[in-house]
């Protein structure tokens, strides 16, 4: 994993409290900045990222995904977000269920809550608070690059393990853990 200095793309976005649609618009415009996308150093071994300045004080990231990498199951706590693929293809597995926000360690999921999306360059999505998902680059030989934005800036990320229909809270990360 690599961390690079903050980069601010030249996009004008002055929204007091950005909505999911505002964040999706931001990631779409940012992903179209071919010079910015090309500037991301790619590592064959692990994901790389550059922090960006998002609209209205949101947190944004440009992320490079080597073949075979992924996030594991996680959520973004109380933040809404959006992401868009700038290059390559990513797969998103998500849960179409609202989970309790706190006070649990193990949860049995109902049948039929699993969703799968394959997103190629130019495709993306917005999501609400407590959205549980994992993002994967299943390519055997192609890097993917994506742009992500969250508001409010991520207060924490909860990481989960999953075995069948059982979801288990494994760890809670705070901003100081990944910046």
Backbone bond lengths (Angstrom), bond angles and torsions (degrees), N, CA, C in turn:
res aa  C-N    CA-C-N  psi(-1)  N-CA   C-N-CA  omega(-1)  CA-C   N-CA-C  phi
1 X - - - 1.442 - - 1.520 109.01 -
2 X 1.306 116.04 143.43 1.456 121.41 179.68 1.509 109.08 -129.85
3 X 1.301 115.20 146.49 1.460 120.11 175.59 1.516 107.05 -123.73
4 X 1.317 116.86 133.76 1.443 122.61 -178.03 1.510 109.31 -119.47
5 X 1.336 118.77 160.68 1.457 121.32 -179.82 1.522 111.63 -59.42
6 X 1.304 115.16 156.93 1.463 121.69 179.45 1.522 110.57 -60.90
7 X 1.328 115.75 136.43 1.452 122.33 178.59 1.515 107.39 -123.06
8 X 1.301 116.88 138.29 1.458 120.61 179.60 1.515 109.67 -118.24
9 X 1.355 116.80 107.08 1.461 117.99 179.10 1.517 109.79 -67.63
10 X 1.315 116.35 151.78 1.460 119.64 -177.67 1.524 110.18 -82.03
11 X 1.323 114.85 74.43 1.451 121.62 177.73 1.512 107.55 -122.86
12 X 1.313 117.00 134.26 1.453 118.42 178.98 1.513 109.10 -93.53
13 X 1.314 115.60 113.97 1.458 121.38 179.34 1.513 107.49 -144.34
14 X 1.290 116.98 101.56 1.457 119.63 -179.48 1.526 108.92 -119.94
15 X 1.313 114.88 82.19 1.449 121.97 179.50 1.519 106.84 -115.34
16 X 1.323 116.86 128.11 1.470 120.49 -177.45 1.526 111.15 -58.37
17 X 1.311 117.31 -54.90 1.456 121.66 176.61 1.517 107.46 -128.78
18 X 1.319 117.26 100.64 1.458 119.41 -175.66 1.528 112.13 -65.72
19 X 1.308 115.43 141.00 1.452 122.82 175.64 1.520 109.08 -89.85
20 X 1.319 116.24 175.06 1.463 120.09 174.74 1.532 110.32 -58.97
21 X 1.317 116.63 -39.54 1.474 120.72 179.22 1.525 110.81 -65.24
22 X 1.331 118.14 -40.04 1.465 121.63 177.35 1.531 110.35 -62.19
23 X 1.331 115.91 -42.91 1.466 119.87 -179.96 1.526 110.96 -66.12
24 X 1.326 116.70 -39.87 1.459 119.90 178.10 1.529 110.61 -64.95
25 X 1.320 116.85 -40.11 1.467 120.56 176.77 1.533 110.11 -62.44
26 X 1.316 117.41 -43.15 1.467 121.80 178.83 1.536 111.09 -60.89
27 X 1.347 118.08 -48.95 1.465 119.10 -177.93 1.526 110.62 -66.27
28 X 1.321 117.42 -32.61 1.473 121.07 177.85 1.535 109.73 -64.57
29 X 1.335 116.85 -48.61 1.470 120.12 -179.48 1.522 111.29 -66.26
30 X 1.323 117.15 -38.48 1.462 120.73 -179.38 1.528 110.52 -67.29
31 X 1.325 117.12 -41.92 1.470 120.85 179.68 1.525 111.89 -64.17
32 X 1.331 116.81 -23.61 1.470 120.97 178.41 1.526 112.44 -79.97
33 X 1.334 117.51 -8.05 1.464 122.21 178.77 1.528 108.14 -81.30
34 X 1.320 116.97 89.37 1.462 121.64 -173.38 1.524 113.32 -61.92
35 X 1.338 117.17 -32.43 1.478 119.69 178.26 1.528 110.25 -67.08
36 X 1.318 116.98 -41.92 1.471 120.61 178.34 1.526 110.14 -64.37
37 X 1.314 117.67 -46.26 1.464 121.25 -178.93 1.529 109.73 -61.09
38 X 1.318 117.14 -43.19 1.467 121.22 -179.98 1.529 112.64 -68.10
39 X 1.336 117.57 -21.65 1.472 120.67 -177.77 1.526 113.28 -78.56
40 X 1.332 117.83 -13.02 1.467 120.31 -178.48 1.520 109.88 -71.85
41 X 1.332 117.76 118.10 1.465 119.68 175.64 1.534 109.03 -66.49
42 X 1.328 116.86 132.99 1.452 121.13 -179.91 1.519 109.73 -107.35
43 X 1.316 115.76 134.90 1.460 123.02 -179.24 1.525 107.73 -112.58
44 X 1.330 118.73 128.29 1.463 119.80 -178.95 1.527 113.51 -68.61
45 X 1.322 117.32 -15.65 1.464 121.06 -174.68 1.525 114.39 -96.99
46 X 1.331 118.51 -30.90 1.461 119.62 -174.85 1.516 111.87 -154.76
47 X 1.320 115.15 167.18 1.454 119.88 -179.76 1.527 110.35 -65.61
48 X 1.321 115.77 147.90 1.460 122.68 173.91 1.522 107.16 -122.54
49 X 1.315 116.27 157.41 1.451 118.76 -179.21 1.508 111.65 -155.55
50 X 1.321 113.89 154.84 1.465 123.05 175.09 1.519 105.81 -130.81
51 X 1.315 115.71 131.83 1.464 119.73 176.77 1.524 108.61 -79.71
52 X 1.331 115.79 137.25 1.456 122.77 179.60 1.525 109.43 -117.61
53 X 1.317 115.74 162.11 1.452 120.93 174.23 1.521 107.90 -89.82
54 X 1.318 116.93 115.81 1.457 120.91 -179.04 1.515 111.68 -91.84
55 X 1.324 116.65 173.72 1.468 120.88 -178.28 1.528 111.60 -70.98
56 X 1.332 116.06 144.36 1.457 121.63 173.44 1.509 114.86 57.10
57 X 1.334 117.62 32.29 1.464 120.40 179.02 1.518 113.59 82.01
58 X 1.321 117.67 12.35 1.466 119.57 178.86 1.532 110.05 -75.14
59 X 1.301 115.23 163.53 1.459 122.94 177.59 1.520 107.65 -97.86
60 X 1.321 117.69 134.96 1.461 120.64 -178.87 1.524 109.61 -138.28
61 X 1.330 114.69 152.69 1.457 121.53 -177.00 1.527 110.26 -142.41
62 X 1.315 115.50 141.44 1.453 123.75 168.39 1.526 104.62 -103.89
63 X 1.340 117.16 123.35 1.466 120.78 -171.95 1.528 110.10 -125.86
64 X 1.345 115.02 133.41 1.462 122.23 173.92 1.518 109.39 -102.91
65 X 1.326 116.12 133.65 1.462 123.78 -175.75 1.526 110.02 -119.58
66 X 1.324 119.33 105.84 1.463 119.52 174.06 1.533 110.13 -65.36
67 X 1.315 117.09 160.87 1.464 120.05 176.16 1.535 110.87 -53.20
68 X 1.332 114.64 137.47 1.465 120.20 175.25 1.512 116.28 80.34
69 X 1.328 119.09 9.11 1.465 120.10 -178.94 1.530 111.07 -101.86
70 X 1.339 115.24 162.15 1.451 120.72 178.78 1.515 111.05 -164.50
71 X 1.312 114.69 175.78 1.465 120.83 -176.04 1.509 113.85 -93.17
72 X 1.321 118.40 -24.02 1.457 120.71 -165.64 1.532 108.39 77.19
73 X 1.308 116.20 167.04 1.469 121.17 -179.05 1.521 109.60 -69.09
74 X 1.343 116.01 133.93 1.464 120.94 -179.58 1.521 109.92 -162.01
75 X 1.323 115.88 170.03 1.464 121.10 169.08 1.516 108.42 -135.45
76 X 1.326 116.05 174.53 1.465 122.04 -177.61 1.524 111.13 -114.98
77 X 1.328 115.95 28.00 1.463 123.24 176.92 1.523 111.27 53.37
78 X 1.313 117.53 -124.28 1.463 122.21 -172.77 1.517 114.22 -88.25
79 X 1.306 118.14 8.87 1.468 121.39 -179.05 1.521 111.14 -92.11
80 X 1.340 115.95 143.75 1.462 121.22 166.76 1.519 106.13 -90.93
81 X 1.316 117.55 160.55 1.457 118.09 -177.15 1.505 113.52 -157.04
82 X 1.323 112.95 177.27 1.461 121.29 175.90 1.522 107.57 -155.61
83 X 1.325 115.15 151.02 1.461 119.20 171.83 1.514 109.21 -146.32
84 X 1.332 114.45 154.95 1.455 120.81 -177.51 1.521 108.28 -145.37
85 X 1.313 116.08 142.57 1.455 121.27 -178.93 1.529 108.56 -86.29
86 X 1.326 115.90 125.22 1.462 121.38 178.55 1.526 111.09 -92.96
87 X 1.337 116.22 -29.80 1.468 121.05 -179.14 1.529 108.83 -154.72
88 X 1.309 116.87 140.58 1.457 121.06 178.79 1.520 112.01 83.34
89 X 1.323 115.44 -153.49 1.460 121.72 -179.58 1.520 109.43 -143.47
90 X 1.328 116.03 140.54 1.455 121.94 174.47 1.521 108.82 -125.79
91 X 1.309 115.07 151.38 1.464 121.76 175.17 1.530 107.26 -109.50
92 X 1.322 115.66 134.27 1.472 120.30 174.65 1.520 108.15 -115.78
93 X 1.327 115.94 123.12 1.457 122.33 168.43 1.518 105.76 -101.29
94 X 1.329 117.20 131.88 1.458 120.16 -179.57 1.515 110.28 -140.30
95 X 1.322 115.24 169.66 1.459 122.16 178.84 1.517 108.93 -110.90
96 X 1.310 116.70 125.59 1.463 122.16 177.95 1.528 107.97 -91.71
97 X 1.325 114.40 62.08 1.467 120.62 179.82 1.517 108.37 -154.85
98 X 1.296 116.22 142.65 1.463 119.82 175.40 1.522 107.77 -87.12
99 X 1.317 116.12 120.44 1.455 121.45 -179.05 1.518 109.83 -94.33
100 X 1.327 117.20 155.52 1.467 118.66 172.81 1.529 108.39 -58.64
101 X 1.327 117.64 144.26 1.463 119.52 -175.49 1.521 112.98 -81.85
102 X 1.297 118.69 -31.20 1.471 121.21 -178.14 1.523 109.79 -148.31
103 X 1.325 115.08 166.78 1.453 120.66 172.00 1.518 115.54 85.52
104 X 1.328 118.10 17.25 1.456 119.71 177.80 1.518 109.76 -139.01
105 X 1.319 115.65 153.69 1.468 121.84 177.43 1.523 111.51 -118.16
106 X 1.335 116.62 -32.81 1.464 121.47 -178.33 1.521 108.38 -134.74
107 X 1.324 115.68 136.70 1.454 120.64 -177.11 1.520 108.46 -138.93
108 X 1.331 117.14 133.71 1.460 120.60 174.45 1.520 107.92 -92.99
109 X 1.324 116.07 122.48 1.456 122.21 -177.35 1.527 110.78 -83.60
110 X 1.302 116.36 145.96 1.461 122.09 175.75 1.522 109.17 -73.00
111 X 1.301 116.56 156.50 1.455 121.40 173.48 1.535 108.42 -65.82
112 X 1.309 116.46 149.21 1.452 120.75 174.48 1.518 116.00 83.35
113 X 1.336 118.64 8.92 1.473 119.81 -178.93 1.530 112.44 -91.60
114 X 1.318 117.12 -10.72 1.464 119.86 -176.28 1.523 111.88 -78.20
115 X 1.338 114.74 135.87 1.466 122.36 175.58 1.516 107.89 -128.44
116 X 1.328 116.64 144.41 1.459 122.28 177.51 1.519 108.35 -130.52
117 X 1.340 115.70 133.22 1.469 121.97 175.36 1.519 108.06 -130.52
118 X 1.308 115.65 137.09 1.465 121.17 171.34 1.514 105.86 -109.14
119 X 1.307 114.70 122.09 1.463 120.62 -175.47 1.520 109.62 -117.64
120 X 1.329 116.01 119.80 1.463 121.11 178.14 1.527 108.75 -99.27
121 X 1.316 116.59 176.46 1.467 122.37 -177.38 1.533 110.03 -50.40
122 X 1.330 115.06 131.58 1.461 121.46 -179.74 1.515 113.83 90.83
123 X 1.316 117.56 -8.57 1.467 121.84 -179.54 1.525 109.67 -104.92
124 X 1.315 115.19 146.55 1.457 119.61 179.06 1.505 110.59 -162.92
125 X 1.328 114.95 -169.99 1.452 119.51 179.59 1.517 110.46 -161.62
126 X 1.309 114.37 157.80 1.466 121.74 173.31 1.524 107.13 -108.24
127 X 1.335 115.90 158.49 1.462 119.83 178.77 1.525 109.92 -148.95
128 X 1.321 114.59 159.18 1.454 121.57 -177.72 1.517 113.20 -92.26
129 X 1.308 114.38 -174.94 1.468 121.53 179.26 1.530 110.56 -60.76
130 X 1.322 115.57 147.56 1.468 123.59 174.65 1.526 113.32 62.20
131 X 1.328 117.40 27.48 1.466 122.74 178.44 1.530 108.25 -76.07
132 X 1.325 117.00 117.03 1.462 121.82 -179.02 1.526 108.32 -97.21
133 X 1.344 115.49 125.51 1.462 119.76 -179.14 1.516 111.18 -157.06
134 X 1.324 114.54 172.36 1.462 122.35 168.09 1.516 106.39 -135.54
135 X 1.334 115.33 147.06 1.459 121.37 -178.66 1.527 107.07 -122.53
136 X 1.342 116.24 134.15 1.461 121.50 -173.32 1.518 111.70 -135.32
137 X 1.330 115.56 143.00 1.459 120.92 166.94 1.526 105.85 -103.48
138 X 1.327 116.62 102.06 1.457 120.63 -177.24 1.527 113.38 -88.59
139 X 1.328 116.78 1.52 1.461 119.96 178.20 1.527 110.06 -61.89
140 X 1.310 115.67 146.56 1.465 120.47 176.45 1.522 112.48 -86.86
141 X 1.369 116.62 -18.08 1.458 117.57 -173.79 1.529 115.48 -146.19
142 X 1.319 119.35 5.11 1.463 120.13 -176.85 1.529 111.87 -122.95
143 X 1.333 115.24 129.25 1.465 120.51 171.39 1.528 109.10 -66.94
144 X 1.301 116.39 149.57 1.463 121.87 169.53 1.525 106.64 -117.38
145 X 1.326 116.16 153.39 1.462 121.98 176.35 1.524 106.70 -132.47
146 X 1.327 116.06 135.25 1.462 120.28 -179.37 1.524 110.03 -138.03
147 X 1.335 114.49 160.79 1.464 122.39 177.42 1.521 106.87 -119.25
148 X 1.342 116.56 133.78 1.468 122.98 -177.42 1.523 109.01 -128.17
149 X 1.335 116.90 146.33 1.466 121.56 175.97 1.527 109.13 -143.53
150 X 1.348 115.71 142.87 1.465 122.23 -176.49 1.525 109.95 -138.52
151 X 1.318 115.73 140.19 1.461 120.92 173.19 1.512 109.04 -142.28
152 X 1.335 117.93 134.07 1.457 125.05 -6.18 1.533 110.54 -65.84
153 X 1.354 116.00 166.27 1.467 118.10 177.22 1.531 109.67 -48.60
154 X 1.313 116.06 142.42 1.463 121.74 -171.15 1.535 113.17 -53.12
155 X 1.338 116.91 115.01 1.461 119.87 177.03 1.525 111.37 -79.17
156 X 1.335 115.14 -25.40 1.461 121.51 178.79 1.522 108.25 -173.14
157 X 1.319 114.64 161.57 1.462 122.31 171.80 1.522 105.57 -126.83
158 X 1.314 115.15 129.10 1.466 119.38 175.45 1.518 107.69 -99.05
159 X 1.334 116.67 129.29 1.463 122.78 -179.22 1.524 108.77 -105.87
160 X 1.351 114.97 139.60 1.449 121.86 -175.44 1.514 110.94 -126.14
161 X 1.324 116.57 156.19 1.459 121.62 165.74 1.523 106.02 -111.68
162 X 1.319 114.95 155.74 1.460 118.56 -178.52 1.513 109.33 -138.18
163 X 1.334 115.30 130.05 1.452 123.12 173.57 1.516 106.45 -129.90
164 X 1.327 116.02 110.61 1.465 119.30 -176.70 1.520 110.30 60.03
165 X 1.321 116.49 -124.33 1.460 121.39 -179.46 1.528 112.51 -95.78
166 X 1.328 117.42 9.86 1.467 120.89 -179.30 1.529 110.12 -102.36
167 X 1.332 114.66 121.25 1.461 122.41 177.28 1.522 107.25 -107.42
168 X 1.330 116.54 129.66 1.468 121.18 -176.52 1.526 109.45 -124.92
169 X 1.328 116.10 127.68 1.468 121.20 174.85 1.526 107.84 -70.68
170 X 1.338 116.48 123.32 1.467 120.91 -177.07 1.520 113.10 -106.98
171 X 1.346 116.47 -34.97 1.457 118.35 -172.05 1.520 109.44 -162.47
172 X 1.324 116.18 149.08 1.460 121.83 173.15 1.521 106.64 -118.48
173 X 1.333 116.20 122.32 1.461 121.74 179.31 1.520 108.85 -103.90
174 X 1.307 115.56 145.37 1.461 122.78 176.64 1.535 107.84 -113.56
175 X 1.339 118.38 163.71 1.469 120.80 -176.47 1.524 114.46 -50.94
176 X 1.303 118.43 -37.04 1.466 119.83 -179.18 1.526 112.40 -65.42
177 X 1.328 117.73 -16.26 1.462 121.19 179.57 1.531 112.81 -77.76
178 X 1.342 118.81 -20.88 1.463 119.66 -176.18 1.512 113.83 -127.89
179 X 1.316 119.42 4.02 1.471 119.90 179.56 1.506 111.57 -101.99
